[in-house]
Amino acid sequence: MTVESTAARKPRRSAGTKSTAGKTTARKSPSTDPELVQLLTPEGKRVKNAEYDKYVAGITPEELRGLYRDMVLTRRFDAEATSLQRQGELGLWASLLGQEAAQIGSGRATREDDYVFPTYREHGVAWCRGVDPTNLLGMFRGVNNGGWDPNSNNFQLYTIVIGSQTLHATGYAMGVAKDGADSAVIAYFGDGASSQGDVAESFTFSAVYNAPVVFFCQNNQWAISEPTEKQTRVPLYQRAQGYGFPGVRVDGNDVLACLAVTKWALERARAGEGPTLVEAYTYRMGAHTTSDDPTRYRGDEERQAWEAKDPILRLRAYLEASNHANDGFFAELETESEALGKRVREAVRAMPDPDHFAIFENVYADGHALVDEERAQFAAYQASFATESDSGSAAVSGGH
């Protein structure tokens, strides 16, 4: 498998959405994408932007190669985790395939003293914050509730409850402001989460208290099987206007644009100018999670249009055209990528099997009769498998 492979199955039937009359209407084609901040075209050509160029003006060839390396290794890790889930080593996995530029660009825009509140798909941001990728896998294997100390990297544990991390981030940012600290907070969420009341409340509180927080929405077009047009009647970034703070839409497959726009938003926050909503317009190339089948709700033509906008391929094209990277660099990265995949496989297979009864622990501080009853029922259910296995073995033995 190459480091640039998308590693996802092709959809089998065309996409569409049902109208109230029961008729199927085609989704808007990505060829008619709305205007957004873009510094690097899908073909890898650098374009000027008077407002945001200054935030990447001093970037060096080495730093550009670093962004490329980040995206490639993050994709390799993600592909390995997906494979491990298919092999039964993980219970579930939420892939970031296609969203590498949004995560690496925004992640590299943060400072060490900034604080990050992720959802459950921010593997690239975790990489930028120095979290060992193998630590992300314990929760998905069911052997821990996180796997890292949030304060070691200023990177909060993954949040499964949709949208709640935006409130956590807002409260933390309000505390940062009261402490007079020169740092900012960034909260990640998806287009589907933007419909949650928690997100609306966080917008209200952050605006009223002028909290130093950046809301980074990765609009990957699908909230599981629900398209964005079923979530909102206006572009997501415009929602910020109603709360009294700025919103901006950025090409989420352009790592340079994501880096520049997020730097701008974080600097606003640190300067006491309050919150910002950044909508990274991107696409989820794979399934929502490994329990999802995207072929049931979207089609080939949509995915193919977005494949042409692959964030890794566009930066590679720019690196090659600018003579900022040679074949040796790409070959070394391929070797590093394979080594990372091997390390991830070995780390997961060295983890213990999940404790099936851990789900009943720590629900109540002093225990609860209903939990005790459920634990006993589950124990009997588990024991039934051993009994059936023993009976089968006895029957086989008796037949000889």
N, C-alpha and C positions, 0 to 999 in steps of 0.2 A: 504494500500500500504506500503510495507516495504521500508526502506531507501536505500536498495540496488537494487530496481527494476529498470529495464531499461526503462520501460514505453514507449515502441515504438512498432508500428505494425510490424508484420513479412512481408517481401517481398513475393510476390505471384509467381514471375517467375524468371528464372535464369538470371544472368547478362552476358553481353558480349559486345564487341565493334565491330563495323562494319569496315572491311578493305576497301580499295579503290575498291576492286573487288566485294564488296557487301556481302562478306561472314562474318559470325559471328565467332569471335575468343574469347576464354576464357581469362579473366583477370588473371594476375599472382596471384597465391594463396598466402595468408599470411603465409603459411607454408614455403615458400621460401623467407622470408623476408631477406633483405640485412643485413650486419653487422652493428651494432650500439652500442652505449654505453649503457650498462645495468648493474644495481646493484642489481635488484630484478627480478627474473624470474616470468613468469606468474603463476607458482605454489607457489610463495611466498618464494623462497629460495634466500638467500643472496649470491651474487657472488662478487668476488674481482676484482678490477680494479686499477692497479698500478697508473694510471694517475689521477683518479678522486676520489678515496676513501678518500683522505685527506680532501675533502670539506664536507664530512658528517661524518668524523671520530668521532667527539665529540657529535653527536646527541644522545639525551637522550630518554628513554622510554616515558617520558611525551611529548617530542616534536614529537615523532612518533605517539602517540595517537592524538596529535594536528593536524598532517597532515591528519590522517584518519578522524577526526571530520570535518576538512575543506572540504574534498571531499564529505563526506556524506551529510552535510548540503547544500553544493552547488548543489548537485544533487537533493536534496529535493526541494530547491527553484526553480530550473530549471523545475522540473516536475510540480510544482504548477503553474508556469507561463504558461507552455504549456496547462494545463487544463483550466486556465482562458481564454486563447485565444480561445479555443474550445467552451467555454461558452459565447463568445461574449464580454468579458470584456476587451480584448486587440485586437488591430487590427492585430498584427503580433508578432511572437516570433522566435528568433534564438536560438535553443537549443545547449547546450554544451555537451550533453549526450555522454559519452565515452572519453571526453577530459579533465576530471577533474585532472588527474595527471599532464598533461602538464601545466595546468594553476596554480594549487596550488603549484607545485614544483617550477616553475619559479617565481611565485608571492612571495613566501616566501623567495626566494633568494635575493629579492630587499631590499635595505635599505630605511629608511624613507625619506632621502634626494634625492633618485633617482626619476626620473620622468618617468611615464608610458604613452605610447600612444597606446590605444587599437583600435580594430576594433569594431564590434558590438556583439561579442559572448564571450567576456572576463569576464563573470560573476564571475568566480572563482578568477581571478586576482583582480577584484573590491572588492571581499570579503576580500582578503589578504590585500588590501590597506585601509580597514576600511570604504568603502562606504556602506551605509545601502542598502541592497538588494531591499528594496521597492522603493528606489530612481531610480533604473534602469528601472522601469516599466512605468513611466510617458510618456516617449517618445513613447513607444510601444502602449500606450493608446491614444496618440495624444493630450495630455494636456500640454506638454512642449517640449523644444528642447534639453533636457539633464537631468536636475533634481538634479545636484550637482555642487558645486564650485570646479573646477579642482585643484585649488591651495590649497584647504584644505587638500587634500590627495595626491597631486602630481599625480593625475590620470585624464588624459584628458577625455573630453566627448567622447562618442561613435562616431565613424566615419562610416557613411554609404557608402560614396564614396570609392570604392574599391582601396586600395593601397595608397591613398593620405596621410594617417597618417605617412607613412615611411618618406616622405619628411618633414613633420612637425617635426618629431622626430630628423631627421638629422640636420635641421636648429637649433633646440633647443640645440642639443648636440654641435654644432659648437659654439654656444653662451656660453655654459658651459665651453668649452675649453678656449675660449678667456677670460672668467671671472676668470679662474684659480681655479674653484670650484672642490672640491674632491667628485664628484658624477658622476653618469652615467645615461644614458637614455636607455629605452628598448621599442621597437616597435613591436607590434603583427600584424601578417597578415597570410593569408592562402595560400595554394598551388596555388589556382586559381589567387590570387592577385600577385603571383610571376611573372606572365606573363604581368603585367601592366608596362607601361613605367615609371610610378612614382617610382616603386620599383627599376628599373634599374638606374634611375637618383639618387636616394638616395644612392645606392651602390657606384656610381661614386663619388659623393660629399663627402660622409663619408670617403671613402678611401683617396682621395686627401687631405682632410683637417684633416685626422687622428682623426675624431670625436669620442668621447667616447659613442658609441651607440651599443647596441646589437639588432640585427634583429632576432626576434623569430618567425619562421614560423611553424605554426601548420599544418602539412601535414596530413589532415584527409582523404586523398585519392580521394575525390570528390569535384570538384568545381561546385556545384549544380549537374548537371547530367554528367559532363565531368570528366573522370578519369585522374589521374595524368599522365599516359603515353601519354595522348593527350596534356599535358602541357609542357613536357620536354623530351629530349632524354637522359639526364644524371640525376643522383640523385640531388635533389635541393641543398643540402648543397655544392656540388662541384662547383656551380656557383660562390661562393665567390672567388675561386682561380683566376678567370678571372679578378677580380677587385682588387686583391692584398691583401686580408685579409683572415683569416682562417674561415673555415666552419666545422661544426661537426654535425653528425646525432645522436640523442639520442632516446632511447625507450620512446615514448611519453606516454605510459601507465605505466611507472615506475616513481613514484613520487620522489624516492630517486635519480635516475639518472638525472631527470629534475632539481632537486634542485642543485645537484653537478655541472652539466655542466653549468647551468646559473650562479651560483656563480663564477665559473672560468671565464666565459665570462665577467661578470660585473667587476670583479677584474682587468682583462686586460684593460678594458675601463678606470677604475679609475686610473690605473697606467700609462696612456698615451700611451698605445699600440694600440689604435685605435679600429675599429669595428670588430664584429664577427657575423657570421650567424649561428644560431642554428636551425636545422630542427628537430622538434619533430615529430617522425613518429608514428602517432596515427590513429584513425578512428572515423568518425562521425556516431554514432549508430542510430541517428534519421534522420529526414528530414533536409534539408539545412535551411529552415524556415518552419513555419506552412503552408505556401502556396505551399509547395513542396510535391510531392508524390514519395519517393525513390523506391517504388515497381516497378516503370516504367523503371528503369535503372540498378538495381542491385538485386542479388538474395540471397536466403536463405543461401547457403553454405558459401558465403563470410562473411555475418554478423555473422553466427554461429562460424566461425573460430576466429573472433575478440571478440566475447562474452567470449571465453575462456581466453582472455587476459585482462579482466575487471580490471581496475586500483584499484577499491575499494576492490574487492575480493582478489586480490593478496596481498595488504597490510594487510588486515585482517588475511589472512593465515600466514603471517610473524609475526604479533602481537601475534597470538594464539600459534604458534610454539615456540616463544621466551618467552612466559609467560609475555608479556608486557601489556596484556589487559585481563580482565576477563568478565564473563557474566554480571556483574553489570555495567561495563563501557558501553557495547553495549546496554543494556536496558535503561540506562540513556540517551544515545545518541538518541535512538529511540523516547523517550519522548520529548527530545529537538527538534528533527526533526519535529514531529507533531505540536509542538507549533510554530515553524517557519512557517510551512505551513499555519496555522491558521492566524498568523499575516500578512502574505503576502496577503491572501484572503481578510481580513478585510481592509487592506490598499488600495488595488485596488478598492474595492467596495465603499470606502469612497471618491475616487477621482471624480471630476466632469466629466460630459460628455464632449467630445471634442467640441470645437467651430468650426463648419463646415466652417466658413468664415475666420478663422485665416490664412489659406493658402494664402490668398490674401494680407495679411498685411506684411509690411517690405520687400516687393520685391524691391521697389524703394523708395528712401528717400522722393521724392516729388510727388509720385503718377505717374500713367501712364494711358493713355487713353485705351490701350488694356487691362490692368488689370481691369480697371473699367468696361469695356464691358464684360469681362469674369465673373466678380463678379455678374453683373446683370443677365447674362445668368444662372449662377448657382442658383441665388436667385429664378428665375422663375421656374427652374427645381425643386427646393425644394418645392416651393409653389404648384406645380402641385400635389404633394402627398396629401397635405392637402385638395385640391379641390376634388380630387377623393374620399378621405375618407368622406368628407362632403356630396358628391353626393350619395355615397353608403348609408350613414345613412338616408338621406332624402328618398331614395327609399324604405328602410326597413320600415320607419315610415309610408310612404304613403300606404304600402301594408296592414296595420293593420286596 
